[in-house]
Amino acid sequence: MNDYTRSTLNRAAAAQRIAEAPGPVLVLTHAKPDGDAFGAVVALVAGVRQRGGQAFGVLVPPVPAALGARPGAGLVSVWHDAAGVAGLPVPPDEVALFVVVDTGAWSQVGPLRPVLEPHLDRTLIIDHHLSGDIPASDRLVDGAAAAACEVVADVLVHLAPPASDAGPGAPTRAGDPTLLANPVIGESLFMGIASDTGWFRYANVRPATLELAATLIRAGVDHAGLYQELERAERPEKLALLTRALKSLEYVAGGRGAVMSLRPADFVQTGAAPEETEGLIDLPQRVGAVRVTVLLSETRPASGAAPLTRMSFRSRHAADPADTVNVAELAATLGGGGHARAAGAKANRPVDVVRAEVTRLLEDTL
């Protein structure tokens, strides 16, 4: 176990830390939030508010349109560079507790670092990734959890209401699942675990994951409807981007690796948004021999800025653990990190340069 995955608080203590915050709680996550990040922020904000506390959430764009249309989207704000700190729902100096969910890496919080860094003594990280470098005063990390929403769900179950709310029929003890019955909380949590497990197809699914999903469905989550709204509502522009990605596909390391890349022109010419790369990386894994897939995406920089290439790594689950590649280790060699089977990194270099580096890395590893 490394230092990052060694939690300083358990779930009950983390819930107590949140419940006893003497003022507003500000919940943050990584830039370009996925379903797990979005769901964790919304669920935690909604839970604190239902228990009578003050909570606000902030997302760093781009935010996928499908997520922005969810009922819980009204509970969070979207960061705007032009507004900066003035655009936050509460001034940083007035925040009693910062909670960072689904990441613990400076490289992933983007423009929120200057907001967060002066207040690490009142920051709590709730995560399930294997690596991070934000030195927060408190940390709850469960590397075995399939999604951050699994950990957030446990925290919410332990989140007792203020004493003033205690009365006939009011839940007052730790371990109460009442909050999970809130429709916004339930949908957000389910969306998060479904997102990070490929709708329960990936090897990170554990019994606790399915048990939580069952609890949320019993509480009223329409899992089939949610799947249609999130996974069957793509724009034609995304399919055009998919075509570009597949045209760039190259098998390396004797067919055990697959690399795809997207350039700024691909987004301009197809009209696709940067967040519409979600899911593209999974396609080459349909080929039986492929062990690792990498998707590279270069975004158009501001005038005079260095190009930015994002790297996404995925590895296939294998029956023999010796055949499963730890892509978090691969991403770490390029300044990133993540999970053993899903990781990422960023580089201020053109996509063609990064592609050559990644190809050499796969050739050496596989």
Secondary structure, 3 states (H helix, E strand, C coil): CCCCCCCCCCHHHHHHHHHCCCCCEEEECCCCCCHHHHHHHHHHHHHHHHCCCCEEEEECCCCCHHHHCCHHHHHEEECCCCCHHHHCCCCHHHCCEEEEECCCCHHHHHHHHHHHHHHHHHEEEEECCCCCCCCCCEEEECCCCCCHHHHHHHHHHCCCCCHHHCCCCCCCCCCCCHHHHCHHHHHHHHHHHHHHCCCCCCCCCCHHHHHHHHHHHHCCCCHHHHHHHHHCCCCHHHHHHHHHHHHCCEEEHHHCEEEEEECHHHHHHHCCCHHHHCCHHHHHHHCCCCCEEEEEEEECCCCCCCCEEEEEEEECCCCCHHHCCCHHHHHHCCCCEECCCEEEEEECCCHHHHHHHHHHHHHHHC
